[in-house]
Amino acid sequence: VTHIDGETLLIPEGTFGDILADAMKVTERGYTAVRLPDVLSCNAVVVNGHVMAQDSPCSVSKQRIEQACHERDLGLTFVDTSELAKKDA
């Protein structure tokens, strides 16, 4: 789960995301949840109004992140993280 601004969270879809959203009391606290089918896409870094997100092969996740950033006037860069998979080898 990542805050992309003070009111918006990237949260995975499905049961796991539902459990997280409930535990974090997302609705009760007034957050907007951008639900993503790719759980790794929920892991982003935000610096000075610019989101750095993983370059996921999931086009739906990428489109939702792009839309959320555009609607909130946030910059966006997709970062190739494919080399990170090798770190545990």
Disulfide bonds with the S-S distance in Angstrom:
none
